[in-house]
Amino acid sequence: MAEKKQIYNAVYADGSYGKVTLGKLINKGGASGKIYLAEGKPESVIKIFHHTEKSATNRQKLQAMLLNKPNFQPVEANGVDYIQIAWPEAILDDEKGFCVGYMMPLINMDKAVSLDHLMQKAIRQKLGLSEKYAYRIFAAYNVASMVTALHKCGHYIIDLKPSNLSVYKDNMLVAVVDCDGFSIRGEKVRYPAEFVSEEYIYPEGMSQTCEEMGEEQDKFALAVIVFRLLNNGIHPFSGVPKDMAAPMLTIQERIEQYHYAYGLWPDKYQYPHPYSIHEYFNKETLELFERAFVKGGQRPSAYEWQEHLWKLMHGLKPCKNNPNHVYFTSKGCGLCSVESKFSKDLSIIKKQKSDPEKIRGIEISRLSTEKVREEKEQQHAYDVKMQRIFYGAGIVYLLFFAFLYKMLLPFKESLQKAGLGLQFLVIVGVLAGINYGLRKYTALFRPLKNKIIGDMLAVYALIWLLITLVLVNDLPRNLFELAPTVSQ
């Protein structure tokens, strides 16, 4: 037996009635409801609320939306109509008369992407989106136009942020859904929004509820979105803290304290993002952002942004170096400047990564247990080898000075003729050379690190040099007690 299809009563804006059959579920939706196809109506979809407890309020809000629809018509491009806002077309009642949802135009989200995805180069490349900077300016213009149309009707988005907005990939036109979550102006009452997101809440709104928020919230959030689209995704309240030891503030905390680092005056908390191109914006753009983000400023309306972005689009200068780039003023292409800086920084990082990382002068790669054990064994073998060399050299050293007189006997007569003065000078030179050698090879031979051993070797040499001096020159033998022993 075929499953019975759910049929709802549809109430249209002109007061007419009809029947709508629920089709296939296409989206489980967000917090408020699920999205279905409308059977027999390929250009429409149905949103069914999760709960009917607020049936009366939902009906009143939807009626206000039907009677006060923003003038934002579909745009035709290449023979295709692009729906830009999923505004309610009919209220849906069940058989008991409860308001269970509404019917709205179908927006083909397969052809659209979240506005968030347009902000980051890596995501644009992954999704195959165009790198043309002018497209992002056009997207900003379309968002401002959408907000302007809503504000003319007295409606506010409130939870205005990139992830709640989409743009068609082909032409950057806006695609907006979940309009029932907006703050809607009724004939005698306002139906407030229920959600708002951090990082887009205006400073004064931190002490307010969603019900109290209105146009100022939209004006602030819109300015943030425009700033991010023009400035490579950088949030106007992000930056590099000046005091890294100070507590790190969240973006919303920086908003609340007006820490805007891209204005006419430096911010006391943070520096601008290193890859920001705000310095390449024209004066009027900077002034609009100043009004939007600096305490005490009169925030630009959505219409002001719409008009300004229109002027920007028609005054762009093409970049000679990159066909995807455009720029605003005689300062040149900010995108090229930032890409050059990023490339230099990246090369520095790569070089740093290629250089061995060290801790206290020791390469990290050498700190593994196996490496440490291996180096200890090598060091021990080296120490043993150098110790043997030292002992061998020490024996030669001792024997050399002990038999120095015997080695000099053939030259005894010549030495006597040279005189004691010259011989004393030679002895002083030899002792200086010995002291220099002992200092030089202290690091090489571990026993020499013991100063007593070095001093003993120097004294030993001095004694035998004096004995040799006495014997070579036939000085009185009673000067030294050791002389008779040596001469015999």
C-alpha positions in Angstrom: 0.0 0.0 0.0 1.5 3.4 -1.0 2.3 5.7 1.8 -0.1 8.6 2.2 1.5 11.9 1.2 1.3 14.8 3.5 -0.8 17.7 2.1 -0.9 21.2 3.6 -3.1 24.2 3.2 -1.3 27.1 1.7 -2.2 30.7 2.4 -0.6 33.1 -0.1 0.2 36.8 0.2 -2.8 37.9 -1.8 -5.1 36.0 0.5 -5.8 33.1 -1.9 -5.7 29.4 -0.8 -4.3 26.2 -2.3 -3.0 22.8 -1.5 0.7 21.8 -1.3 2.0 18.3 -1.2 5.1 17.5 0.7 7.9 16.0 -1.4 11.3 14.5 -0.8 13.4 15.6 2.2 16.4 17.5 0.8 17.9 19.1 4.0 17.4 18.4 7.7 17.8 22.1 8.1 19.1 24.0 11.1 17.6 24.7 14.5 14.2 25.8 13.2 13.1 23.2 10.6 13.6 20.7 7.7 13.5 21.5 4.0 11.5 19.4 1.5 10.7 19.6 -2.2 7.2 20.8 -3.1 5.6 18.1 -5.3 4.5 19.5 -8.6 6.3 22.8 -7.9 9.9 22.4 -9.1 10.7 26.0 -8.4 9.6 25.9 -4.8 10.6 24.2 -1.5 8.9 23.7 1.8 10.2 24.4 5.3 8.5 22.5 8.1 9.2 23.7 11.6 10.5 21.2 14.1 8.0 22.3 16.7 4.5 23.8 16.6 4.5 25.3 20.1 5.0 28.7 18.6 2.4 28.2 15.9 0.6 31.5 16.5 3.7 33.6 16.7 5.2 31.9 13.6 2.0 32.6 11.7 2.0 36.3 12.7 5.7 36.7 11.8 5.2 34.9 8.4 2.1 37.1 7.7 4.2 40.2 8.3 6.9 38.8 5.9 4.3 38.1 3.2 2.9 41.6 3.5 6.3 43.4 3.7 8.5 41.6 1.1 11.8 43.3 0.1 12.1 44.3 -3.5 14.9 42.0 -4.5 13.9 40.3 -7.8 15.5 37.3 -9.4 18.4 38.1 -11.7 18.6 36.6 -15.2 22.0 35.7 -16.5 22.6 33.5 -19.6 19.0 32.5 -19.7 19.0 31.4 -16.0 17.0 33.0 -13.2 19.1 33.4 -10.0 16.9 33.5 -6.9 18.8 35.6 -4.3 16.5 35.4 -1.3 14.3 32.6 -0.1 11.5 34.8 1.2 8.2 33.1 2.2 5.6 32.8 -0.6 2.9 31.0 1.4 2.1 30.0 5.0 1.4 26.3 5.4 -1.3 24.9 7.8 -1.9 21.3 8.8 -5.4 19.8 9.0 -5.8 21.1 12.5 -5.1 24.7 11.5 -1.7 24.9 13.1 1.0 26.9 11.2 3.6 24.2 10.5 5.9 26.0 8.0 6.0 27.9 4.8 6.8 27.6 1.1 9.6 29.6 -0.5 11.5 29.8 -3.8 14.1 27.1 -4.5 17.7 28.3 -4.4 20.0 25.8 -6.1 22.7 25.6 -3.4 24.7 23.2 -5.6 25.6 26.3 -7.7 26.4 28.4 -4.6 29.1 28.4 -2.0 29.2 29.9 1.5 30.6 33.4 1.5 33.2 32.1 4.0 34.8 30.1 1.2 35.4 33.2 -0.9 37.6 34.8 1.8 40.5 32.3 1.9 42.8 31.7 -1.1 43.4 28.0 -0.2 39.7 27.3 -0.1 39.1 29.2 -3.3 41.7 27.1 -5.0 40.3 23.9 -3.5 36.8 24.7 -4.7 37.9 26.0 -8.1 36.6 29.5 -7.4 38.0 32.5 -9.4 41.0 34.4 -8.0 39.8 37.7 -9.5 39.8 40.2 -6.7 37.1 42.2 -8.5 34.7 39.3 -7.9 35.0 39.7 -4.2 34.3 43.4 -4.4 31.2 42.6 -6.5 30.1 40.0 -3.8 30.5 42.7 -1.2 28.3 45.0 -3.3 25.6 42.3 -3.6 25.6 41.7 0.1 25.2 45.4 0.8 22.4 45.6 -1.8 20.6 42.7 -0.1 20.9 44.3 3.4 19.8 47.7 1.9 16.6 46.1 0.5 15.8 44.5 3.8 16.4 47.7 5.7 14.1 49.6 3.4 11.3 47.3 4.6 12.4 47.7 8.3 13.7 44.2 8.5 17.1 43.3 10.1 19.2 40.1 9.6 20.8 40.4 13.1 22.8 37.1 12.7 24.6 38.5 9.7 27.8 36.6 9.1 29.6 35.0 6.1 28.5 31.4 6.9 24.9 32.5 6.8 25.3 34.0 3.3 26.0 32.2 0.0 27.0 33.4 -3.4 26.6 31.8 -6.8 29.9 30.6 -8.0 29.3 31.8 -11.6 28.5 35.4 -10.9 28.9 36.3 -7.2 25.2 37.1 -6.8 23.9 36.6 -3.2 21.8 33.6 -2.1 20.1 34.0 1.3 18.0 31.4 3.1 16.5 31.0 6.6 14.9 34.4 6.3 12.3 33.5 9.0 15.2 33.9 11.5 15.4 37.7 10.7 14.1 40.5 12.9 10.8 41.3 11.0 8.8 44.5 11.2 5.1 43.9 11.5 2.3 46.4 11.1 2.2 47.1 14.9 4.9 44.9 16.4 8.4 43.7 15.7 9.1 40.0 15.6 12.7 39.7 16.8 15.5 37.4 15.7 16.6 34.6 18.0 20.3 34.2 17.2 23.4 36.3 16.9 27.0 35.2 16.5 30.2 36.3 18.2 32.8 38.1 16.2 30.0 40.0 14.4 28.2 41.5 17.4 28.6 45.3 17.6 30.2 46.6 20.8 27.1 48.1 22.3 25.2 44.9 21.6 27.2 43.0 24.3 24.7 44.3 26.9 21.7 43.6 24.7 19.5 40.6 23.8 18.7 39.7 20.2 15.2 41.2 20.8 16.8 44.6 21.5 19.2 44.5 18.5 18.3 46.3 15.2 19.9 48.2 12.4 23.1 49.1 14.2 23.9 45.3 14.6 23.4 44.8 10.8 25.5 47.9 10.0 28.4 46.7 12.1 28.3 43.1 10.8 28.0 44.3 7.2 31.1 46.5 7.7 33.0 43.5 9.0 32.0 41.4 6.0 33.0 44.1 3.6 36.3 44.5 5.3 37.0 40.8 5.2 36.1 40.5 1.5 38.3 43.5 0.6 41.2 42.4 2.9 41.8 38.8 2.1 39.6 37.4 4.8 41.2 39.4 7.7 38.8 40.3 10.4 39.0 44.0 11.3 39.5 43.2 15.0 42.2 40.6 14.5 45.8 41.5 14.7 49.2 40.9 16.4 49.1 41.7 20.2 51.8 44.1 21.2 52.3 42.5 24.6 52.5 38.7 24.1 52.7 38.3 27.9 49.3 40.0 28.4 46.1 37.9 28.4 45.0 37.0 24.9 41.6 38.6 24.0 39.1 36.9 21.8 37.9 38.7 18.7 34.6 39.6 20.4 36.5 40.9 23.4 38.6 43.1 21.1 35.3 44.3 19.5 33.8 45.1 22.8 36.9 47.2 23.7 37.2 48.9 20.3 40.6 47.4 19.4 40.5 48.4 15.8 44.1 48.3 14.5 43.5 49.5 10.9 42.3 53.0 11.6 43.9 56.4 11.4 45.4 56.0 14.8 47.4 53.0 16.2 45.6 50.7 18.6 47.0 50.3 22.0 46.4 46.5 22.2 47.5 45.2 18.8 49.3 45.8 15.5 47.6 45.2 12.1 47.8 41.7 10.5 51.1 41.5 8.7 49.4 40.6 5.4 46.7 43.3 5.5 46.3 45.5 2.4 44.3 48.2 4.2 47.0 50.8 3.5 46.2 50.4 -0.2 42.5 51.3 0.2 41.4 54.7 -0.9 40.7 57.4 1.6 36.9 57.2 1.4 37.0 53.4 2.1 39.2 53.9 5.1 36.9 56.7 6.5 33.9 54.4 6.2 35.6 51.7 8.1 36.7 54.2 10.7 33.1 55.3 11.2 32.0 51.6 11.5 34.6 50.4 14.0 35.9 53.4 16.1 34.0 54.3 19.2 31.7 57.3 18.7 31.5 57.0 15.0 28.2 57.1 13.0 28.2 53.7 11.3 27.7 53.8 7.5 24.3 52.5 6.4 23.9 49.5 4.1 23.0 51.9 1.3 26.2 53.9 1.8 28.2 50.8 1.4 26.2 49.8 -1.6 26.9 53.2 -3.2 30.6 53.2 -2.3 31.2 49.7 -3.5 29.5 50.6 -6.8 32.0 53.4 -7.2 34.9 51.2 -6.3 33.9 48.6 -8.9 33.8 51.3 -11.6 37.1 52.9 -10.6 39.4 49.8 -10.4 42.8 49.9 -12.0 44.1 46.7 -13.6 47.4 45.3 -12.4 50.1 44.8 -15.0 51.7 42.0 -13.1 48.7 39.8 -12.4 45.4 39.8 -14.4 43.5 38.6 -11.3 44.6 41.7 -9.4 43.1 45.2 -9.4 43.9 48.2 -7.2 42.3 51.4 -6.0 44.9 54.3 -5.8 48.2 55.5 -7.0 49.8 53.5 -4.2 49.8 50.5 -6.5 48.6 46.9 -6.1 48.3 45.9 -2.5 47.8 42.3 -3.5 51.1 42.1 -5.3 52.8 43.8 -2.3 51.4 41.2 0.2 52.1 38.3 -2.1 55.8 39.4 -2.4 56.0 39.8 1.4 54.4 36.4 2.0 56.8 34.8 -0.5 59.9 36.3 1.3 58.5 35.2 4.7 57.9 31.7 3.4 61.4 31.4 2.0 62.8 32.4 5.4 60.6 29.8 7.2 61.7 27.1 4.7 65.4 28.0 5.4 64.8 27.9 9.1 63.2 24.5 8.8 66.1 23.2 6.7 68.6 24.4 9.3 69.1 21.9 12.2 67.0 22.8 15.2 69.1 23.2 18.3 68.7 23.3 22.1 71.5 25.0 23.9 73.6 24.6 20.8 72.9 20.9 20.3 70.9 19.7 17.3 67.6 18.2 18.3 68.2 15.3 15.9 71.2 14.4 18.0 69.2 14.2 21.2 67.6 10.8 20.5 68.6 8.0 23.0 70.3 5.9 20.3 72.2 9.0 19.0 73.3 10.0 22.5 74.5 6.5 23.3 76.4 6.3 20.0 78.0 9.7 20.6 79.0 8.7 24.1 80.7 5.6 22.9 82.5 7.6 20.2 83.6 10.2 22.7 84.8 7.5 25.1 86.9 5.9 22.4 88.3 9.3 21.4 89.2 10.1 25.1 91.0 6.7 25.5 93.0 7.3 22.3 94.0 10.9 23.3 94.9 9.7 26.8 97.3 7.1 25.3 98.8 9.8 23.1 99.3 12.0 26.1 101.0 9.3 28.1 103.3 8.5 25.2 104.1 12.1 24.6 104.6 12.6 28.3 107.2 9.8 28.5 109.0 11.4 25.5 108.9 14.8 27.2 110.4 13.4 30.4 113.1 11.5 28.6 114.0 14.5 26.4 114.8 16.8 29.2 116.5 14.1 31.3 118.9 13.3 28.4 119.1 16.9 27.1 122.7 17.3 28.5 123.8 14.1 26.8 122.3 15.4 23.5 124.1 18.7 23.8 127.6 17.4 24.7 128.7 17.5 21.0 127.9 21.2 21.0 129.3 22.0 24.5 132.2 24.1 23.2 130.0 26.1 20.9 127.5 26.7 23.7 130.2 27.9 26.0 131.3 30.4 23.4 127.7 31.7 23.0 127.8 32.7 26.6 125.5 32.3 29.6 123.3 35.3 28.6 122.2 33.8 25.3 121.7 30.4 27.0 119.5 32.0 29.6 117.4 33.7 26.8 117.0 30.3 25.1 115.9 28.7 28.4 113.3 31.5 28.9 112.1 31.0 25.3 111.8 27.2 25.8 109.8 27.7 29.0 107.5 30.2 27.3 106.9 27.7 24.5 106.2 24.9 27.1 103.6 27.1 28.9 102.0 28.1 25.5 101.8 24.4 24.5 100.3 23.3 27.8 97.5 26.0 27.5 96.9 25.2 23.8 96.4 21.5 24.3 94.5 21.6 27.6 91.2 21.0 25.8 92.7 18.2 23.7 94.3 16.2 26.5 92.1 15.8 29.5 94.9 15.4 32.2 96.1 18.9 31.3 92.9 20.3 32.7 94.4 19.5 36.1 96.6 22.6 36.6 98.9 20.8 39.0 100.0 18.4 36.3 100.8 21.3 33.9 102.7 23.1 36.6 104.7 19.9 37.4 105.7 19.4 33.8 106.8 23.1 33.5 108.9 22.8 36.7 110.4 19.5 35.6 111.6 21.1 32.4 113.0 24.2 34.3 115.0 22.0 36.6 116.6 19.9 33.8 117.3 23.1 31.8 119.1 24.6 34.8 121.0 21.3 35.4 122.0 21.2 31.7 123.1 24.8 31.9 125.4 24.1 34.8 126.9 21.0 33.2 127.4 22.5 29.8 129.3 25.5 31.3 131.3 23.5 33.9 129.9 25.7 36.6 130.8 24.8 40.3 129.2 21.4 40.9 128.2 22.3 44.5 125.5 24.7 43.1 123.1 21.8 42.7 123.0 18.5 44.5 121.7 16.6 41.5 124.6 17.6 39.3 127.1 15.0 40.4 124.6 12.3 39.9 123.8 13.4 36.4 127.4 14.0 35.4 128.6 10.6 36.4 
